[in-house]
Amino acid sequence: MANRDSSEKIGLRPLLIYAQAQTGLNLCATLIGLHLLYFYTDRKCLSPSLAGLAFFLALVLDAMSDPLVGNISDRARCYPITRESHRAMRDRLAARSAAAEEERAKSIA
């Protein structure tokens, strides 16, 4: 496979082909977010403004952390620190956070 020049433009057809997978992922994330919003407001009686604020803060945090972690993983030069290890650390942190939230919810109920 020939190396591409970084200034070479990609056509519309390859962009649309690659975008198909992202469209499905975004649809799933949107449906989960809508279900969570319904759950928080109607089932847990959280005010819609607080639920919206929680979603907004999560999006802002994600928008700030993604480029930072991507930059760190791109600049990593030693073997143990790779993009996969960053993903593994992120997944462990998310699992711990979800478990802590579940324990907190059980203690409230």
Residue pairs with C-beta under 8 A, 6 or more apart in sequence:
33 55
37 51
37 52
37 55
40 46
40 51
40 54
41 47
41 48
41 51
69 86
69 90
72 86
73 81
73 82
73 83
73 86
74 83
76 82
76 83
